[in-house]
Amino acid sequence: MHVDGRLAGVGREYVAGVLRNSGPSDAFATAMDLANLDGLVLFAIGRTPVTVGGVAAGLLIILGGALAGKLAGLAIGRLRRRARYGATALYIVQKLVTYGLVIVAVVAGLSTIGLNLSSLAVFAGAIGVGLGLGLQGIVKEFVSGLVLIFDRVLNVGDYVELEDGKRGLVQEVGPRAVRIRTNDNVELIVPNSKFIDGPVVNWTLHGRSRRIHVPFDVAYGSDREKVRDAVLAAARSVPFTLPETEAYKSQVWLVGFGESGLKFELLVWPTLEAVKRPAAMHAAYTWAIADALDCAGVEVPFPQMDVRVRSLFGQEGEAALGALRLNVPQASRAAPAASPLSTNDAAEDISRPLPAQDAAE
């Protein structure tokens, strides 16, 4: 208490000394100068003065609008993550509210500072040149982001594949770039214009599954019907394979003759969640095919080369074999019995109608 009293006394003596030394007129003038500081003119644009108070108020309005846009965006984003339906519409609302509040705050702040926006028409040419030269890339990415948001061909949560083969889940469509997270938890920052200028595969557009092709080979001479039955049973046993219907039907196609064996493909419809993890999905089906072929006793081919001797000691065919005393028994020369026709899934697929065209939204 004694210390506080001494400090208060010192403060009163200091103020009194300042008033005695400066006089009442000087103290009043200082107070008036401080009160009129907000009216101090910094510069003028045309006939419009720009004051200290106007600049301070304008900056506060701009900062307040930016903060309000950020908080509103966070609130709508939290609501969007909790919503079961309408997440895409909420994302559009989130971006509109955020950008709208910032733009309104900037316009209001400039007006408060004292800038007459109509008087800035004189500088429109210079601003246009600046945008065309220095801000061309930023404006291009911003406009591309708006196109992506309103076009709705790319939404948050879609699984996309870029032109260079990179794949991932769309996390955010920002004003400059799209943020994609791969299945290895790697964040990709892709400029918005990449999705406008180049081709992009959207694996989950409209929330439908996709048919995938899983290649595999078997040795020549293998029973094709046995291969088909074994692989189809393996595909149906995988837990993320959709139940078979007329539209979603698993098939096995013979697609070519390789150097060492027959080339097949398994065509199967997985769930939408499995489509978002293509590497693991292909590995799971490949593993199931390998197990099925092992259980069925079907040989998997390996690289090999057959050497056929056309002539020996100037003789060919049976004469050459006779010279080596390797006469082939008559029974082995009999033609092999014709095998029954196997099921051709590819021919059946041709008769199916093409996918129906999407209704106009």
C-alpha positions as CSV (number, residue, x, y, z in Angstrom):
1,M,0.0,0.0,0.0
2,H,2.8,2.4,0.8
3,V,4.6,1.6,-2.4
4,D,1.4,2.1,-4.5
5,G,0.9,5.5,-2.7
6,R,4.4,6.6,-3.5
7,L,4.0,5.6,-7.2
8,A,0.7,7.5,-7.5
9,G,2.3,10.5,-5.9
10,V,5.2,10.4,-8.3
11,G,2.8,10.1,-11.3
12,R,0.8,13.1,-10.1
13,E,3.9,15.2,-9.6
14,Y,5.2,14.2,-13.1
15,V,1.9,15.2,-14.8
16,A,1.8,18.4,-12.8
17,G,5.3,19.2,-13.8
18,V,4.6,18.6,-17.5
19,L,1.5,21.0,-17.2
20,R,3.6,23.6,-15.4
21,N,6.4,23.5,-18.0
22,S,4.2,23.4,-21.1
23,G,1.3,25.5,-19.9
24,P,-2.4,24.9,-20.3
25,S,-2.4,26.0,-24.0
26,D,0.3,23.5,-25.0
27,A,-1.4,20.6,-23.2
28,F,-4.7,21.4,-24.9
29,A,-3.0,21.6,-28.3
30,T,-1.3,18.3,-27.8
31,A,-4.7,16.7,-26.9
32,M,-6.3,18.2,-29.9
33,D,-3.5,17.0,-32.2
34,L,-4.0,13.4,-30.9
35,A,-7.7,13.7,-31.3
36,N,-7.4,14.9,-34.9
37,L,-4.8,12.3,-35.9
38,D,-7.3,10.2,-37.7
39,G,-8.0,13.2,-40.0
40,L,-4.4,13.5,-41.0
41,V,-4.2,13.4,-44.9
42,L,-1.6,11.0,-46.2
43,F,-2.1,11.5,-49.9
44,A,-4.9,12.1,-52.4
45,I,-6.1,10.1,-55.4
46,G,-7.5,12.7,-57.7
47,R,-9.7,14.8,-55.5
48,T,-10.2,12.1,-52.9
49,P,-8.0,12.5,-49.7
50,V,-6.8,9.4,-48.0
51,T,-6.5,9.8,-44.2
52,V,-4.8,7.9,-41.4
53,G,-8.2,7.0,-39.8
54,G,-9.6,5.9,-43.1
55,V,-6.7,3.6,-43.8
56,A,-6.9,2.1,-40.3
57,A,-10.6,1.5,-40.5
58,G,-10.3,0.0,-44.0
59,L,-7.6,-2.4,-42.9
60,L,-9.7,-3.4,-39.9
61,I,-12.7,-4.1,-42.2
62,I,-10.6,-6.2,-44.6
63,L,-9.0,-8.2,-41.8
64,G,-12.4,-8.7,-40.2
65,G,-13.9,-9.9,-43.4
66,A,-11.0,-12.3,-44.1
67,L,-11.3,-13.7,-40.5
68,A,-15.1,-14.0,-40.9
69,G,-14.7,-15.9,-44.2
70,K,-12.1,-18.2,-42.7
71,L,-14.3,-19.0,-39.7
72,A,-17.4,-19.5,-41.9
73,G,-15.5,-21.8,-44.1
74,L,-14.3,-23.9,-41.2
75,A,-17.8,-24.1,-39.8
76,I,-19.3,-25.2,-43.1
77,G,-16.4,-27.6,-43.7
78,R,-17.0,-29.3,-40.3
79,L,-20.7,-29.6,-41.2
80,R,-19.9,-31.0,-44.6
81,R,-17.6,-33.7,-43.0
82,R,-20.5,-34.8,-40.7
83,A,-23.2,-34.7,-43.4
84,R,-24.2,-38.1,-44.9
85,Y,-25.7,-36.5,-48.0
86,G,-25.2,-33.3,-50.0
87,A,-21.5,-33.0,-49.3
88,T,-20.8,-31.6,-52.8
89,A,-23.4,-28.9,-52.4
90,L,-22.0,-27.9,-49.0
91,Y,-18.5,-27.7,-50.5
92,I,-19.8,-25.2,-53.2
93,V,-21.5,-23.2,-50.4
94,Q,-18.3,-23.2,-48.4
95,K,-16.3,-21.8,-51.2
96,L,-18.9,-19.2,-52.2
97,V,-19.2,-17.9,-48.6
98,T,-15.5,-17.8,-48.1
99,Y,-14.7,-16.0,-51.3
100,G,-17.8,-13.8,-51.1
101,L,-17.0,-12.5,-47.6
102,V,-13.4,-11.7,-48.6
103,I,-14.4,-9.9,-51.7
104,V,-17.1,-7.8,-49.9
105,A,-14.7,-7.0,-47.2
106,V,-12.1,-5.8,-49.7
107,V,-14.6,-3.6,-51.5
108,A,-15.9,-2.1,-48.2
109,G,-12.4,-1.6,-46.9
110,L,-11.3,0.3,-50.0
111,S,-14.5,2.5,-49.9
112,T,-13.8,3.2,-46.2
113,I,-10.2,4.2,-46.9
114,G,-11.7,6.8,-49.3
115,L,-11.0,5.2,-52.6
116,N,-13.8,5.9,-55.1
117,L,-13.9,2.7,-57.1
118,S,-15.4,4.5,-60.1
119,S,-12.5,6.8,-60.2
120,L,-10.1,3.9,-60.6
121,A,-11.3,3.4,-64.2
122,V,-8.2,5.5,-65.2
123,F,-6.0,2.8,-63.9
124,A,-8.0,-0.1,-65.5
125,G,-5.5,-0.3,-68.4
126,A,-2.5,-0.6,-66.1
127,I,-4.2,-3.1,-63.9
128,G,-5.2,-5.2,-67.0
129,V,-1.6,-5.2,-68.2
130,G,-0.4,-6.2,-64.7
131,L,-2.9,-9.1,-64.6
132,G,-1.9,-10.2,-68.1
133,L,1.8,-10.2,-67.3
134,G,2.4,-10.8,-63.6
135,L,-0.8,-12.5,-62.4
136,Q,-1.8,-14.4,-65.5
137,G,-1.0,-17.8,-63.9
138,I,-2.8,-17.0,-60.6
139,V,-6.0,-15.8,-62.4
140,K,-6.0,-18.8,-64.7
141,E,-5.8,-21.2,-61.7
142,F,-8.5,-19.3,-59.8
143,V,-10.9,-19.4,-62.7
144,S,-10.1,-23.0,-63.4
145,G,-11.0,-23.8,-59.7
146,L,-14.3,-22.1,-60.1
147,V,-15.0,-24.1,-63.2
148,L,-14.2,-27.3,-61.4
149,I,-16.5,-26.4,-58.5
150,F,-19.5,-25.5,-60.6
151,D,-19.0,-28.1,-63.3
152,R,-19.2,-30.9,-60.7
153,V,-17.2,-33.4,-62.7
154,L,-14.6,-33.4,-59.9
155,N,-15.8,-33.5,-56.3
156,V,-14.2,-34.0,-53.0
157,G,-14.0,-37.7,-52.3
158,D,-13.6,-38.7,-55.9
159,Y,-10.8,-41.2,-56.9
160,V,-9.0,-39.8,-59.9
161,E,-6.1,-40.8,-62.1
162,L,-3.9,-38.1,-63.7
163,E,-2.4,-38.2,-67.2
164,D,1.0,-39.3,-65.8
165,G,-0.6,-42.3,-64.0
166,K,-0.7,-40.9,-60.5
167,R,-3.9,-41.8,-58.6
168,G,-5.5,-40.5,-55.4
169,L,-8.5,-39.3,-53.5
170,V,-9.5,-35.6,-54.0
171,Q,-9.3,-33.9,-50.6
172,E,-9.8,-30.2,-51.6
173,V,-10.4,-28.0,-54.6
174,G,-8.7,-24.8,-53.7
175,P,-8.4,-21.4,-55.4
176,R,-5.0,-22.4,-56.9
177,A,-4.7,-26.2,-56.8
178,V,-6.4,-29.5,-56.1
179,R,-5.1,-31.5,-53.2
180,I,-5.0,-35.2,-53.8
181,R,-4.0,-37.9,-51.3
182,T,-2.6,-41.2,-52.7
183,N,-3.1,-44.6,-51.0
184,D,0.4,-44.3,-49.7
185,N,-0.7,-41.2,-47.8
186,V,1.3,-38.9,-50.1
187,E,-0.2,-35.4,-50.7
188,L,-0.2,-34.3,-54.4
189,I,-0.7,-30.6,-55.2
190,V,-2.0,-30.4,-58.7
191,P,-2.7,-27.0,-60.4
192,N,-6.4,-26.5,-61.2
193,S,-5.7,-26.0,-64.9
194,K,-4.3,-29.5,-65.3
195,F,-7.9,-30.8,-64.8
196,I,-9.2,-28.4,-67.4
197,D,-6.5,-28.7,-70.1
198,G,-5.7,-32.4,-70.0
199,P,-7.5,-35.7,-69.7
200,V,-8.3,-37.0,-66.2
201,V,-9.9,-40.3,-65.3
202,N,-12.5,-40.1,-62.5
203,W,-13.0,-43.6,-61.3
204,T,-15.9,-42.9,-58.9
205,L,-17.9,-40.3,-60.8
206,H,-21.7,-40.7,-60.1
207,G,-20.8,-43.2,-57.3
208,R,-20.8,-46.3,-59.6
209,S,-18.5,-49.3,-59.7
210,R,-16.1,-50.0,-62.6
211,R,-15.2,-53.2,-64.4
212,I,-11.5,-54.0,-64.1
213,H,-9.2,-56.3,-66.1
214,V,-6.8,-58.6,-64.3
215,P,-4.4,-60.4,-66.7
216,F,-2.9,-63.8,-66.2
217,D,-1.2,-66.6,-68.3
218,V,-1.5,-70.4,-68.4
219,A,0.7,-72.9,-70.2
220,Y,-0.2,-74.1,-73.7
221,G,-2.3,-77.3,-73.6
222,S,-4.2,-76.3,-70.4
223,D,-7.9,-77.0,-70.3
224,R,-9.5,-73.6,-71.0
225,E,-12.9,-74.6,-69.4
226,K,-11.1,-75.7,-66.3
227,V,-9.2,-72.4,-66.2
228,R,-12.4,-70.4,-66.6
229,D,-14.3,-72.2,-63.9
230,A,-11.4,-72.1,-61.4
231,V,-10.7,-68.3,-61.9
232,L,-14.4,-67.4,-61.8
233,A,-14.8,-69.3,-58.5
234,A,-11.7,-67.5,-57.1
235,A,-13.1,-64.1,-58.2
236,R,-16.5,-64.8,-56.5
237,S,-14.7,-65.7,-53.3
238,V,-13.0,-62.3,-53.0
239,P,-15.0,-60.4,-50.4
240,F,-15.2,-57.1,-52.3
241,T,-16.6,-58.6,-55.5
242,L,-20.1,-57.4,-56.3
243,P,-22.8,-60.0,-56.5
244,E,-23.4,-61.1,-60.0
245,T,-26.3,-59.7,-62.0
246,E,-27.0,-59.3,-65.6
247,A,-25.3,-55.9,-65.5
248,Y,-22.4,-56.9,-63.2
249,K,-21.1,-60.2,-64.4
250,S,-17.6,-61.7,-63.9
251,Q,-16.0,-63.2,-67.1
252,V,-12.8,-64.8,-68.3
253,W,-11.5,-63.8,-71.7
254,L,-8.8,-65.4,-73.8
255,V,-7.1,-62.3,-75.2
256,G,-3.9,-63.6,-77.0
257,F,-1.3,-66.2,-77.6
258,G,2.0,-65.4,-75.9
259,E,5.5,-66.8,-76.4
260,S,5.1,-69.2,-73.5
261,G,1.4,-69.6,-72.9
262,L,-2.2,-68.5,-73.4
263,K,-3.0,-64.9,-72.3
264,F,-6.2,-64.5,-70.3
265,E,-8.0,-61.7,-68.5
266,L,-10.4,-61.8,-65.6
267,L,-13.1,-59.2,-65.9
268,V,-14.8,-58.4,-62.6
269,W,-16.9,-55.7,-60.9
270,P,-15.5,-54.8,-57.4
271,T,-17.1,-52.5,-54.8
272,L,-16.6,-48.8,-55.1
273,E,-14.3,-48.7,-52.0
274,A,-12.1,-51.4,-53.6
275,V,-11.8,-49.3,-56.8
276,K,-10.3,-46.5,-54.7
277,R,-7.4,-48.9,-53.8
278,P,-6.4,-50.3,-57.3
279,A,-3.0,-51.7,-56.4
280,A,-4.2,-53.7,-53.4
281,M,-7.3,-54.7,-55.4
282,H,-5.2,-56.1,-58.3
283,A,-2.9,-57.8,-55.9
284,A,-5.8,-59.5,-54.1
285,Y,-7.3,-60.8,-57.4
286,T,-3.9,-62.0,-58.7
287,W,-3.3,-63.9,-55.5
288,A,-6.7,-65.5,-55.6
289,I,-6.1,-66.5,-59.3
290,A,-2.7,-68.1,-58.4
291,D,-4.3,-70.1,-55.6
292,A,-7.1,-71.3,-57.9
293,L,-4.7,-72.4,-60.7
294,D,-2.6,-74.3,-58.2
295,C,-5.6,-76.1,-56.7
296,A,-6.9,-77.0,-60.3
297,G,-3.5,-78.3,-61.3
298,V,-3.1,-75.7,-64.1
299,E,0.5,-74.9,-65.0
300,V,1.6,-71.3,-65.1
301,P,4.0,-70.8,-68.0
302,F,7.6,-69.7,-67.7
303,P,9.9,-68.3,-70.5
304,Q,11.1,-71.2,-72.7
305,M,12.4,-71.8,-76.2
306,D,11.8,-74.8,-78.4
307,V,14.5,-75.8,-80.9
308,R,13.2,-77.8,-83.9
309,V,15.7,-79.6,-86.2
310,R,14.5,-79.6,-89.8
311,S,17.2,-81.8,-91.3
312,L,19.9,-84.1,-90.1
313,F,22.7,-85.6,-92.2
314,G,20.9,-84.3,-95.2
315,Q,17.7,-86.1,-94.4
316,E,14.4,-84.8,-93.0
317,G,11.4,-86.2,-91.2
318,E,11.2,-90.0,-90.6
319,A,14.3,-90.6,-92.6
320,A,16.3,-88.5,-90.2
321,L,14.7,-90.3,-87.2
322,G,15.5,-93.6,-88.8
323,A,19.2,-92.6,-89.2
324,L,19.3,-92.0,-85.5
325,R,17.2,-95.1,-84.9
326,L,14.5,-93.0,-83.2
327,N,11.5,-94.4,-85.1
328,V,8.2,-93.0,-83.7
329,P,5.7,-95.8,-82.8
330,Q,2.5,-95.8,-84.9
331,A,0.2,-95.2,-81.9
332,S,1.8,-91.9,-81.2
333,R,1.1,-90.7,-84.7
334,A,-2.6,-90.8,-84.1
335,A,-4.4,-87.4,-84.3
336,P,-5.5,-86.1,-80.9
337,A,-9.2,-86.3,-80.0
338,A,-11.1,-83.1,-80.5
339,S,-12.0,-81.5,-77.2
340,P,-15.5,-80.1,-76.5
341,L,-16.1,-76.4,-77.1
342,S,-15.5,-74.3,-74.1
343,T,-17.5,-71.3,-72.9
344,N,-16.6,-68.0,-74.7
345,D,-17.4,-65.1,-72.3
346,A,-16.1,-62.5,-74.8
347,A,-18.6,-63.6,-77.5
348,E,-21.4,-63.5,-74.9
349,D,-20.3,-60.0,-73.8
350,I,-20.7,-58.7,-77.4
351,S,-24.4,-59.5,-77.3
352,R,-25.0,-57.4,-74.1
353,P,-26.3,-53.9,-74.6
354,L,-24.0,-50.9,-74.1
355,P,-24.2,-49.0,-70.8
356,A,-27.2,-46.7,-70.7
357,Q,-26.6,-43.0,-71.2
358,D,-26.8,-40.8,-68.1
359,A,-29.9,-38.8,-67.7
360,A,-29.4,-35.0,-67.9
361,E,-29.0,-33.5,-64.4
